């Protein structure tokens, strides 16, 4: 079996999070009948639905930066820091994509009538 590095595994996990997040955001928007209903759509959710594939730049950039830092042979970067930074990136991606899925549109406050 060919051994894979920590960077490869973390980048694949980041990519998986992005693909699942973009698909779920698109499914939720379709479920809420985007763009037929005139709701106050979350612009981030719509952007993730339409251009979510651009988020795949994040794992590629993270991989390049971590490879460059680990190959420098300085004591400033280690595999432990690679692991921590990968987990931070995954957590931020999950948080952002969860928000775009959960808040696909903004609810308008109910008004009782004029003057109320």
Secondary structure by P-SEA (a helix, b strand, c coil): cccccaaaaaaaaaaaaaaaaaaaaaaaaaaaccccccccccaaaaaaaacccccaaaaaaaaaaaaaaaacccccccaaaaaaaaaaaaaaaaaaaaaaaacccccccccccccc
